Amino acid sequence: MGKIDLIDNGWVDLVFEGKNQAYGAYQLRKNTGVRNLKALITMFVGFAIIAAIVIAKVSIENYIASQNAAIEADVELASLAEKKEAKVEKKDEPEVEKVEIERVKSSVAFTVPEIKKDSEVKEDQ
């Protein structure tokens, strides 16, 4: 027996030779190639539609983000110009006097504790 090509529908005729071909299994096996081709085309079309939707969504989001960035840049430039004008006006005001900060008293050095009477202890210690 020679090689049988399973993609070719010739094997269906060979298997169903002399059997009831009106039963339905013969029709199913005979149309398997067409059904598989339709399923494959449907999957590719579905994938292409999903990919197109994702690409369109990303491009729209990028476009909106670039528009928002341009608006934010304009607002930032306007606020920088206002700050610059405010700095120019502040230079006309007199300077505030500097307040001298008191020197903090140095901490008491650690000494070995000695037990003394209250009358012998100085207040600084």
Helices and strands as residue ranges (DSSP letters): H 10-15, H 25-30, H 32-90, G 118-120
